[in-house]
């Protein structure tokens, strides 16, 4: 299987397991990660994060040069994009005063560019897919192109129960839930994709699946 996606309840350790198993390979990954943003211990939003900004221009280049080269490579000019510890970041969800604010450009522009670039990488990391981004045509087009590229891919697929919870939190309607169901069907029916259910942080079956995928495609 060229592609493996972990799914399961929120907080069961999907992203942590992937980062633990692939930690020594993340520097050569394309795609994106998502990260919680905390202020004073309070969750205030989520960022999209590039796995790294290296563009192969030599170790002597300054961080500012690397950032500039990456932006040129991706052809990006997105408001709110910033650099942190060698990664490009952009807020896609903001929680403020009980409201949820979406930033569609984080996916229509930023994530789409990262997925297009991932088609040229050794492998792609998608952490995660299945949120409101699946309603954004530009993002889904880039995702389909990545699948067609046959680049090995590992990621997190939002479970359908989690999608239902998100639909309530973010005010998404039945169109979103239908798109989430269609995405699960699309990936489950793909002969090159395996969806692995993760039950807990100590799920040995999921760990074995990830390690086997890594041995096959990243050694």
Backbone bond lengths (Angstrom), bond angles and torsions (degrees), N, CA, C in turn:
res aa  C-N    CA-C-N  psi(-1)  N-CA   C-N-CA  omega(-1)  CA-C   N-CA-C  phi
1 X - - - 1.462 - - 1.521 110.67 -
2 X 1.325 117.27 121.29 1.462 119.90 -179.93 1.516 112.56 -74.11
3 X 1.344 115.82 -24.59 1.456 119.84 -175.99 1.518 110.56 -126.37
4 X 1.331 115.30 136.57 1.451 120.79 177.52 1.519 108.99 -134.45
5 X 1.325 116.24 129.35 1.460 121.75 179.12 1.522 109.01 -123.22
6 X 1.328 116.19 130.85 1.454 121.38 173.10 1.519 109.05 -89.64
7 X 1.315 116.59 140.46 1.455 121.12 174.95 1.513 108.27 -137.20
8 X 1.331 116.30 163.24 1.455 120.35 -177.98 1.511 110.79 153.57
9 X 1.337 116.91 -178.28 1.468 121.33 -176.75 1.526 112.48 -62.02
10 X 1.323 116.18 155.18 1.459 121.71 174.49 1.523 109.49 -59.44
11 X 1.335 116.45 132.83 1.455 120.96 175.80 1.510 116.09 83.46
12 X 1.341 117.66 8.51 1.466 118.97 -178.50 1.526 112.81 -84.00
13 X 1.339 117.73 -4.32 1.462 120.19 173.92 1.511 115.82 102.74
14 X 1.313 118.21 20.69 1.469 121.55 -177.32 1.530 111.66 -61.18
15 X 1.321 116.10 -55.10 1.462 120.79 -178.10 1.528 110.97 -65.17
16 X 1.327 116.42 -40.14 1.468 120.59 179.93 1.521 111.05 -61.39
17 X 1.335 116.72 -41.99 1.463 120.34 -179.58 1.525 110.61 -64.29
18 X 1.329 116.82 -44.18 1.465 120.14 179.49 1.531 110.52 -61.44
19 X 1.312 117.51 -46.53 1.469 120.45 -178.15 1.518 111.07 -66.33
20 X 1.336 117.14 -34.21 1.464 120.34 178.88 1.524 111.05 -67.40
21 X 1.326 116.66 -46.56 1.466 120.83 -177.52 1.527 111.14 -69.59
22 X 1.339 116.78 -37.74 1.471 120.27 -173.77 1.521 113.78 -100.30
23 X 1.296 117.77 9.91 1.466 120.27 -169.78 1.526 113.86 -51.54
24 X 1.335 118.28 -38.81 1.463 120.94 -178.11 1.528 112.34 -81.70
25 X 1.334 117.68 -0.46 1.466 121.12 -179.05 1.524 112.99 -116.13
26 X 1.321 117.86 -6.04 1.460 120.50 -173.88 1.519 112.85 -62.77
27 X 1.328 117.13 -27.61 1.467 119.91 -177.13 1.523 112.55 -66.98
28 X 1.346 118.01 -17.89 1.465 120.32 -179.52 1.529 111.50 -107.51
29 X 1.334 116.64 9.19 1.465 120.34 -178.06 1.511 111.79 -84.87
30 X 1.339 115.35 149.92 1.441 121.52 165.26 1.513 108.45 -100.20
31 X 1.331 116.90 -176.46 1.451 119.93 178.00 1.509 113.20 94.96
32 X 1.334 116.65 -144.96 1.459 119.94 -175.90 1.521 110.98 -158.12
33 X 1.338 114.67 161.98 1.445 123.42 171.63 1.523 107.87 -119.67
34 X 1.330 116.09 164.15 1.457 120.51 170.18 1.523 108.04 -119.76
35 X 1.326 115.85 142.00 1.458 120.43 -177.67 1.522 111.05 -134.25
36 X 1.327 115.90 139.64 1.457 121.43 173.34 1.520 109.51 -68.21
37 X 1.321 116.69 143.59 1.466 122.23 176.06 1.525 107.50 -114.22
38 X 1.326 116.27 118.93 1.455 121.96 -177.45 1.522 110.54 -112.71
39 X 1.304 116.04 141.26 1.463 122.33 173.12 1.522 107.45 -132.17
40 X 1.342 114.94 116.25 1.452 118.88 -177.12 1.504 113.17 60.77
41 X 1.330 116.89 33.04 1.450 121.94 -179.59 1.515 114.28 80.18
42 X 1.336 117.35 0.06 1.462 121.89 -178.87 1.530 110.13 -103.67
43 X 1.331 116.28 136.19 1.459 121.12 177.52 1.519 109.54 -73.10
44 X 1.342 116.11 119.19 1.465 120.18 -177.96 1.521 112.44 -115.00
45 X 1.329 117.72 -5.77 1.454 118.90 178.95 1.507 112.62 167.60
46 X 1.330 114.82 -174.67 1.455 122.57 177.30 1.527 108.86 -132.34
47 X 1.324 115.99 140.52 1.465 122.94 176.95 1.519 110.90 -109.40
48 X 1.331 115.72 145.82 1.456 121.94 162.64 1.520 107.35 -87.24
49 X 1.327 116.69 136.24 1.466 120.61 -174.50 1.522 109.29 -134.07
50 X 1.322 116.80 131.58 1.463 120.14 174.46 1.525 108.66 -74.31
51 X 1.351 118.93 144.17 1.466 120.44 179.09 1.522 112.29 -57.64
52 X 1.334 117.90 -31.24 1.459 122.03 179.70 1.511 109.54 -174.11
53 X 1.330 117.03 169.65 1.457 119.26 -179.47 1.515 112.93 -115.52
54 X 1.333 116.93 6.42 1.456 119.45 179.50 1.520 110.21 -61.68
55 X 1.338 115.98 133.31 1.463 120.27 177.31 1.521 110.93 -123.89
56 X 1.338 115.73 18.54 1.446 119.96 174.84 1.512 114.42 70.46
57 X 1.330 117.84 36.21 1.459 119.41 -176.99 1.522 112.06 -104.56
58 X 1.325 117.22 12.70 1.452 118.20 176.49 1.517 112.09 104.69
59 X 1.314 116.12 146.15 1.450 121.52 -174.42 1.518 113.75 -73.54
60 X 1.302 117.80 -13.57 1.456 120.06 -177.40 1.527 112.69 -82.30
61 X 1.319 117.19 -10.68 1.459 120.36 -178.04 1.524 110.41 -68.31
62 X 1.318 116.24 143.48 1.453 120.58 178.04 1.519 109.69 -76.30
63 X 1.345 116.69 161.73 1.448 121.26 178.35 1.521 110.73 -58.70
64 X 1.337 116.87 -40.19 1.465 119.87 179.39 1.519 110.73 -61.98
65 X 1.329 116.99 -40.58 1.467 120.37 178.10 1.529 111.04 -63.60
66 X 1.348 115.56 -41.50 1.459 119.44 179.48 1.519 111.36 -62.51
67 X 1.337 115.62 -42.93 1.457 119.87 178.86 1.525 110.36 -61.54
68 X 1.337 116.30 -45.51 1.468 120.66 -179.09 1.523 111.06 -61.91
69 X 1.336 116.25 -43.02 1.460 120.45 -179.98 1.526 111.07 -63.99
70 X 1.335 116.11 -40.56 1.465 119.85 -179.96 1.528 110.90 -64.79
71 X 1.327 117.03 -42.00 1.463 120.58 -179.96 1.525 110.66 -63.59
72 X 1.318 117.06 -40.12 1.454 120.98 177.75 1.531 109.88 -65.12
73 X 1.337 115.22 -43.28 1.456 120.42 -178.98 1.521 111.22 -59.72
74 X 1.334 116.13 -41.27 1.461 121.16 -178.24 1.517 113.06 -87.45
75 X 1.354 116.30 -8.21 1.467 120.97 -179.01 1.524 110.56 56.50
76 X 1.345 115.30 52.48 1.456 120.99 -174.39 1.521 112.66 -109.28
77 X 1.307 115.34 139.48 1.465 122.79 170.14 1.520 106.34 -147.38
78 X 1.336 115.65 74.04 1.454 121.29 -173.22 1.527 109.28 -110.26
79 X 1.328 118.34 125.98 1.467 120.19 176.73 1.524 110.92 -59.93
80 X 1.328 115.85 136.59 1.450 120.44 176.94 1.507 114.99 91.53
81 X 1.335 118.09 -5.83 1.459 121.14 179.16 1.517 109.36 -70.92
82 X 1.332 117.04 132.92 1.459 119.81 179.71 1.520 110.56 -142.82
83 X 1.323 115.24 164.23 1.463 121.69 -179.74 1.518 109.70 -105.66
84 X 1.337 116.41 137.40 1.464 121.34 176.16 1.516 109.08 -143.80
85 X 1.330 115.44 116.99 1.469 121.73 175.08 1.524 112.96 51.92
86 X 1.332 116.22 42.21 1.454 119.96 176.73 1.510 115.48 83.47
87 X 1.321 117.07 14.88 1.456 121.74 178.67 1.523 109.62 -128.76
88 X 1.326 116.73 147.51 1.450 121.30 171.77 1.525 108.59 -90.30
89 X 1.332 116.54 135.24 1.473 121.44 -173.62 1.521 110.53 -131.99
90 X 1.328 115.43 148.59 1.457 121.07 176.84 1.524 108.83 -151.58
91 X 1.337 116.84 128.81 1.461 121.78 179.77 1.535 109.93 -70.85
92 X 1.351 116.33 128.81 1.463 118.88 177.69 1.523 112.42 -114.23
93 X 1.320 117.41 -17.64 1.460 121.59 172.93 1.521 108.42 -136.46
94 X 1.324 116.71 134.20 1.459 122.16 177.13 1.521 108.82 -128.01
95 X 1.322 115.43 130.08 1.462 121.25 177.29 1.522 108.58 -106.07
96 X 1.326 116.60 122.35 1.456 120.38 -178.38 1.522 109.89 -149.72
97 X 1.322 114.59 124.18 1.474 121.63 176.77 1.525 111.87 51.41
98 X 1.324 114.89 43.57 1.458 119.95 176.53 1.508 115.30 79.49
99 X 1.327 116.89 0.53 1.462 121.12 179.81 1.522 111.02 -107.28
100 X 1.322 115.15 153.60 1.465 121.74 176.80 1.523 108.63 -113.94
101 X 1.336 115.77 122.90 1.459 120.87 179.10 1.516 109.40 -110.12
102 X 1.336 115.88 124.81 1.459 121.79 178.49 1.522 110.81 -94.29
103 X 1.326 115.13 147.70 1.459 121.29 172.84 1.527 107.33 -119.90
104 X 1.315 116.61 92.50 1.464 120.86 -176.66 1.527 112.63 -62.64
105 X 1.345 117.19 -30.68 1.467 120.08 -178.95 1.523 112.19 -64.92
106 X 1.323 116.70 -22.30 1.460 119.21 176.70 1.528 110.49 -59.25
107 X 1.327 116.21 -30.64 1.465 120.20 179.21 1.519 113.09 -102.67
108 X 1.347 117.75 -40.12 1.463 119.41 -177.99 1.523 111.31 -65.96
109 X 1.341 117.28 -28.79 1.465 120.77 -178.78 1.528 111.72 -112.66
110 X 1.343 116.69 -61.81 1.464 121.07 -171.49 1.527 112.39 -66.89
111 X 1.344 117.57 -59.39 1.464 119.72 -178.36 1.520 111.85 -62.91
112 X 1.336 117.00 -35.85 1.466 120.10 178.35 1.520 111.03 -62.09
113 X 1.332 116.31 -41.79 1.466 120.19 177.80 1.527 110.95 -64.98
114 X 1.329 117.11 -40.58 1.464 120.61 178.96 1.522 111.41 -64.96
115 X 1.334 117.72 -37.61 1.463 120.27 177.99 1.522 111.64 -69.06
116 X 1.333 116.85 -38.67 1.467 119.53 176.95 1.519 110.39 -63.22
117 X 1.329 116.00 -41.47 1.463 119.91 178.41 1.528 110.67 -66.47
118 X 1.334 117.10 -34.30 1.465 121.04 -177.50 1.518 112.07 -60.71
119 X 1.332 116.60 -25.51 1.458 120.16 177.98 1.516 113.70 -64.69
120 X 1.335 117.13 -12.03 1.462 121.89 178.39 1.528 112.01 -105.62
121 X 1.330 116.57 1.15 1.462 121.20 -174.88 1.525 111.38 -95.79
122 X 1.329 114.64 172.02 1.459 120.10 178.24 1.519 111.27 -65.05
123 X 1.333 116.24 -38.56 1.455 120.58 173.98 1.513 108.78 -157.81
124 X 1.324 115.54 165.05 1.461 121.59 -179.25 1.524 110.06 -113.59
125 X 1.335 114.94 141.71 1.457 122.46 175.03 1.526 107.96 -117.51
126 X 1.335 116.73 123.42 1.471 121.36 178.51 1.529 108.12 -123.44
127 X 1.311 115.14 102.32 1.465 120.43 -175.66 1.523 109.66 -129.02
128 X 1.299 120.29 86.88 1.442 129.79 11.61 1.523 109.45 -131.91
129 X 1.351 115.76 -178.25 1.451 121.24 174.06 1.524 108.43 -133.09
130 X 1.336 116.26 146.12 1.444 120.64 -179.53 1.517 113.90 127.02
131 X 1.344 116.19 2.22 1.460 120.46 176.35 1.515 110.79 -91.09
132 X 1.346 116.18 -156.95 1.464 119.08 -175.81 1.519 113.04 -63.72
133 X 1.348 117.25 -14.47 1.469 120.27 -179.66 1.520 112.55 -62.12
134 X 1.335 117.72 -23.33 1.467 119.16 -178.30 1.522 111.98 -72.15
135 X 1.332 117.58 -6.55 1.464 121.93 174.33 1.521 112.02 -91.96
136 X 1.346 116.75 -2.16 1.459 121.53 -175.45 1.534 109.48 -99.61
137 X 1.333 118.38 111.70 1.469 121.20 -173.78 1.527 113.87 -55.76
138 X 1.332 117.44 -42.15 1.469 120.12 -177.84 1.529 111.27 -61.60
139 X 1.314 115.29 -39.89 1.472 119.29 179.11 1.521 111.13 -67.02
140 X 1.323 117.50 -47.21 1.452 120.02 -177.74 1.526 112.15 -65.95
141 X 1.331 116.07 -32.82 1.468 118.99 175.43 1.523 110.45 -63.84
142 X 1.340 116.86 -43.64 1.466 120.74 178.68 1.528 110.83 -65.39
143 X 1.334 116.68 -37.00 1.461 120.60 178.43 1.525 111.05 -64.69
144 X 1.327 117.26 -44.27 1.464 120.50 178.67 1.529 111.04 -63.68
145 X 1.323 116.86 -38.85 1.466 119.83 177.81 1.525 110.92 -63.97
146 X 1.324 116.35 -36.85 1.463 119.44 177.01 1.524 110.75 -64.16
147 X 1.328 117.16 -42.98 1.459 120.04 177.74 1.524 110.86 -61.31
148 X 1.311 116.21 -40.55 1.460 120.36 -179.93 1.521 112.63 -68.92
149 X 1.322 116.97 -24.09 1.473 121.13 -178.03 1.516 112.66 -69.69
150 X 1.343 117.35 -17.66 1.464 123.30 -179.11 1.527 113.42 66.42
151 X 1.324 117.44 16.16 1.459 120.46 172.28 1.524 108.34 -69.97
152 X 1.331 119.37 131.83 1.463 120.55 176.79 1.521 110.97 -54.75
153 X 1.320 116.71 143.18 1.458 120.43 -173.44 1.523 110.41 -141.46
154 X 1.321 115.49 139.99 1.455 121.94 174.96 1.519 107.51 -131.60
155 X 1.333 116.78 144.04 1.454 116.65 -178.15 1.512 113.57 -171.17
156 X 1.319 114.11 -172.87 1.463 123.26 178.28 1.517 107.80 -118.35
157 X 1.323 115.87 129.72 1.458 122.63 177.59 1.529 108.19 -109.24
158 X 1.320 116.52 119.81 1.465 120.07 179.23 1.523 109.78 -59.60
159 X 1.330 116.40 129.16 1.463 120.52 179.79 1.523 109.89 -68.41
160 X 1.319 116.20 158.41 1.470 119.95 179.63 1.533 112.42 -65.23
161 X 1.348 120.04 -38.95 1.467 118.48 173.55 1.526 112.60 -60.55
162 X 1.337 117.26 -37.89 1.469 120.49 177.26 1.518 110.73 -67.58
163 X 1.336 116.38 -35.39 1.461 119.99 177.33 1.526 110.83 -64.23
164 X 1.323 116.48 -39.45 1.467 119.80 177.58 1.523 110.81 -63.90
165 X 1.327 116.72 -39.63 1.465 120.60 178.21 1.523 110.57 -64.94
166 X 1.355 116.21 -42.40 1.461 120.35 178.36 1.518 111.20 -62.83
167 X 1.331 116.99 -38.20 1.463 120.08 -178.41 1.524 111.05 -60.47
168 X 1.321 116.87 -34.23 1.462 120.99 178.11 1.533 110.68 -75.59
169 X 1.329 116.33 -44.16 1.462 121.07 -176.92 1.525 112.14 -65.68
170 X 1.353 116.04 -43.68 1.461 121.06 -174.00 1.527 113.14 -98.42
171 X 1.334 117.41 4.52 1.456 119.90 178.11 1.516 113.88 68.14
172 X 1.325 117.31 36.01 1.460 121.60 178.98 1.528 109.57 -89.37
173 X 1.322 116.45 145.32 1.460 119.18 -174.15 1.527 111.98 -97.66
174 X 1.317 116.13 -167.31 1.460 121.93 -176.13 1.531 112.43 -63.98
175 X 1.340 116.92 -24.83 1.466 119.69 177.14 1.520 110.47 -59.52
176 X 1.331 115.87 -40.69 1.469 119.98 179.09 1.522 111.21 -65.35
177 X 1.324 117.74 -46.39 1.460 120.49 -179.13 1.522 111.35 -62.27
178 X 1.334 116.62 -37.47 1.472 119.86 176.44 1.530 110.27 -64.99
179 X 1.336 117.37 -41.16 1.462 121.25 178.81 1.528 110.59 -64.78
180 X 1.339 116.92 -38.09 1.464 120.39 178.80 1.523 110.63 -64.99
181 X 1.317 117.19 -42.70 1.463 121.28 177.12 1.523 110.90 -63.25
182 X 1.318 116.87 -42.62 1.470 121.03 179.54 1.528 111.08 -62.92
183 X 1.332 116.89 -37.67 1.458 120.18 179.28 1.523 110.60 -64.58
184 X 1.333 116.91 -43.47 1.463 120.09 178.11 1.524 110.46 -61.23
185 X 1.331 116.91 -43.57 1.469 120.63 179.11 1.526 110.40 -63.73
186 X 1.342 116.23 -42.05 1.468 121.21 -179.28 1.527 110.91 -59.60
187 X 1.318 117.08 -45.91 1.456 120.02 -176.72 1.529 111.99 -76.68
188 X 1.336 116.26 -37.10 1.467 119.62 -179.73 1.524 111.78 -66.22
189 X 1.337 117.40 -28.45 1.464 121.41 -178.43 1.529 112.90 -89.70
190 X 1.322 117.23 -4.06 1.463 121.70 -178.93 1.534 109.17 -82.93
191 X 1.323 118.85 119.73 1.472 121.02 -177.41 1.522 113.96 -64.91
192 X 1.342 117.16 -16.73 1.467 120.35 179.76 1.533 112.37 -98.50
193 X 1.333 117.21 7.94 1.463 121.14 -177.18 1.515 110.49 -124.66
194 X 1.325 116.09 136.21 1.462 121.68 174.68 1.524 108.70 -121.40
195 X 1.332 116.36 131.39 1.456 122.18 175.42 1.522 107.68 -104.48
196 X 1.330 115.73 122.96 1.466 121.32 -175.81 1.519 108.84 -113.82
197 X 1.318 115.91 124.19 1.461 121.73 178.57 1.525 109.32 -79.75
198 X 1.333 115.84 127.75 1.460 121.60 177.21 1.520 108.50 -106.30
199 X 1.333 116.54 123.28 1.448 119.99 -177.39 1.509 114.15 -93.90
200 X 1.340 117.07 -31.93 1.461 120.67 -177.30 1.521 109.48 -159.04
201 X 1.343 116.08 174.80 1.456 121.55 179.40 1.534 111.95 -62.69
202 X 1.328 117.63 -21.28 1.459 121.32 -175.66 1.523 111.80 -110.37
203 X 1.310 116.59 31.97 1.462 121.85 -179.13 1.526 109.41 -75.90
204 X 1.321 116.92 103.91 1.467 121.71 -176.13 1.527 111.75 -70.28
205 X 1.326 116.79 -31.88 1.465 119.93 179.85 1.521 110.74 -63.20
206 X 1.337 117.46 -47.67 1.459 121.12 179.15 1.521 110.94 -64.41
207 X 1.334 116.60 -39.79 1.462 120.34 178.35 1.521 110.56 -60.60
208 X 1.327 117.04 -44.66 1.461 120.68 179.33 1.524 111.33 -62.83
209 X 1.332 116.87 -41.53 1.459 120.84 179.50 1.529 111.19 -61.11
210 X 1.335 116.01 -45.31 1.469 120.11 -179.93 1.522 111.45 -64.98
211 X 1.309 116.85 -43.49 1.469 120.36 -179.24 1.521 110.58 -64.99
212 X 1.329 117.10 -37.90 1.472 120.31 177.93 1.519 110.90 -65.85
213 X 1.352 116.27 -41.25 1.464 120.39 177.39 1.529 110.11 -61.80
214 X 1.308 117.00 -44.13 1.466 121.27 179.54 1.524 110.64 -62.34
215 X 1.326 116.94 -44.33 1.474 120.15 179.84 1.521 111.50 -60.84
216 X 1.320 116.70 -36.27 1.458 120.23 -176.78 1.520 113.05 -76.78
217 X 1.337 117.42 -37.83 1.468 119.56 -170.92 1.529 115.52 -111.22
218 X 1.331 118.16 -16.09 1.460 118.57 -173.73 1.513 114.45 -120.65
219 X 1.315 118.31 -0.60 1.474 120.05 177.73 1.515 110.43 -78.76
